[in-house]
Every structure is written in C-alpha cells, then in structure tokens.
C-alpha cells in the first residue's frame, strides 16, 4: 500500500500539540468574530518583526538547498523567499491601516525566543533535511490556523479577511504541500540522527507557535 510520509506520522503522534498550535483561542476568536482588536494589532506588529527575521532563515534554507546534491526543489524554496518581499510590504501597509507606529514596537519575549531558534538553523552544520522540515511546519501552522478562519461557517470580521486569505488561501496551501513533499523526501533519505533532530525541531516549532499566539492575545 501507500506509505504515509514521516511528517504526516508526526502530525498524528503530536496531534494534541498540533491542535493547540493551530486552534489556539486567539485564532478561534478571529473565526468566531469575537477577537480583541488590540490583541490583533499586537499580533500584527509582532509578526512583522518575526517575518523580518524569517527572511534570513528562509535564505539559509535556500542556501542549503542549493548546496544539496538533489536541488530540484530550488524553485519552490526560492519562490518562498521571494514572496517575503511582497509580504513585508503587505505588513507595512496593514500596520499603517491599523494605526500602529512601528517605531514604538519592539519584539516581546516569545518573539525573541523564536528569533533565537531561527538563528540556530543558519549554522552550516544543520542539514538541509532538518532545515526544510522546520520551514515546512512553520508555514503549515499559519496555513492551517488562518485557513480555519475562512472555512465555511466563519464569522471572521471583514477587516481581518485579508490577513486570513494571505495564509489561508488555496495557493498558500499548495505551497505548504510542496514543502511537505520536499521534507518527506529528504527525511526518507536522511540518517536516523537527522530524522530525530527534525522531529525535535517540529515539536519546538509547535511550542514556539503556541507561545507566539499567547504573547499576542495576553495583556501582559
Ligand atoms: C509566528 N509563524 C509566525 N509567523 C509567520 N508569519 C509564520 C509562521 C508563517 O510565515
């Protein structure tokens, strides 16, 4: 029969944590229309800072991909890096629209923790298999979370639909599925210790994403 990929097995094994990362009360509040707009603005401005850091991470995945013997995935990874240019413009525009002054925004603790995690992956010793798997799960948490906000029956406020479409769209989902296929193929050919590191990184991303939603939605 058809064997499920490694990443699908991890999603099953760590289902509870995956649900906590993708159905966080903050996301549920967007979908049911009860979201606190000051929390949304906090998320928006913190995520802008996250994405600025994410550029360097994705560039390092691209570099590892180019050095990898099988670099047939280069176009997909390159597309992901390139799309962040438009994303940063989108953020600046959105932040303006919500009346947030970026000059007064500095990264909160959970964001800084995530930055440190991302920076650790730029080291050349980290393999492409581990880095691309990490890339996949980071994108997938957003795809699944914001996709939920635009699924049938949502009461998402119209002014938040643009945000939800950015990561919840069919196109972004296809891109995440491409990353998943790449990750599964790399993991199938990776040594056992790399597979173990990739699974640890997968779990860490889920924890960091939960922390990021917590940071955005809590007043403290
Ligand atoms: C915190 N995780 C966080 N921010 C994002 N923009 C993404 C994932 C997806 O790119």
Boltz pocket constraint, residues with backbone or C-beta under 6 A from the ligand:
constraints:
  - pocket:
      binder: B
      contacts: [[A, 47], [A, 50], [A, 51], [A, 54], [A, 138], [A, 139], [A, 141], [A, 142], [A, 209], [A, 212]]
      max_distance: 6.0
